[in-house]
Amino acid sequence: MAKFILIRHAEPRYDEVDERGYFGMGHELGRLTENGEQQAEFRGSDTSLLGADIIISSPYTRALQTAATISRLTNIKLRVENDLHEWMPDMTHTYKIDDFRKLYQEYRDSKGIRNESTIYNWETYEHLKTRLFSVLDKYKHLDKVIVVCHGLIMSAAGEFEQLFDFVEKLEIDYK
């Protein structure tokens, strides 16, 4: 049975991408704040991470920067897994930040289940879970795996309503 240590990325900043007018998937290029860099350093010094076989990370900048810091501090190999990306608020990837609040609220209100009153084209909770566990399946033959990802991905391993702070951990055993 593999132990997976899921870690939410550190605190991101979006001022640079906002100034450039990036939206949708372009918004995901936001890097860490200075505080976020310190958070990543803190988590990277967590001795419970030592001895992991590998670090796998979301490709989004905030997660990848967090994972790279942890990798540097622990000397554990890092691999990017595209399916660890954040929940998709709009499957067409064309949403604006103003839309995001409405999209996310509808997702939360419906507990991630589409129904006849669903307005927006967001990723369902069930799809999110399927995506996460399809990645974990690739690594369950290992003993210990660090997974740097996003809060909503982490909720797919736990409870729908569960929210996670920056660099918070969730440990799960999975076979």
C-alpha positions, 0 to 999 in steps of 0.5 A, a space after each residue: 500500500 502506497 502512502 501519498 502525501 498531497 500538498 496544496 501549493 503555496 500562496 500564488 500571485 496573479 498581478 503579473 498575469 492580470 497586468 498582461 490581460 491573461 485569462 482562462 488557462 493563461 491565468 494559471 501562469 501566476 507564480 508564488 508570492 514572497 510569502 508563498 516562496 517561504 511557505 514552500 521552503 517551510 514545507 520542504 523542510 518537513 521531515 515527514 517528506 524524507 524518504 519519498 520515492 518521487 514528487 509528482 506535481 501539477 503543471 500549473 506554475 504555483 504548484 510546480 514552483 512549490 514542488 521544485 522547492 520541495 525537490 531541491 530541499 529534499 533531493 527527491 526527483 520531480 515529475 510533472 503529471 498533467 492530470 494533477 492540474 486544478 479543477 476546470 471552472 470552464 471546460 472551454 478554458 475561456 472564463 474571465 476572473 469575474 466569471 470564476 466566482 459564479 462558476 465556482 459558487 455554482 459548483 460548490 452549491 451543487 456539490 460538483 454534480 451537474 443537473 438540469 439547472 446547471 448554467 456553467 460548463 465546469 468540471 464535475 467532482 466525479 471527473 476530478 476524482 477520476 483524474 486524481 486517482 488515475 494519476 495515483 494508480 500509476 504510482 501505487 506500486 511505490 512506498 511513498 509519493 509526494 503529490 503537489 497539487 491544488 485544494 480542489 484536487 485534494 478534496 477529491 481524495 477526502 471530502 467535497 466540503 474540505 478546504 485546504 490552506 496553502 502548503 497544507 498536507 493530506 496523507 492517504 494510504 492507497 492500494 
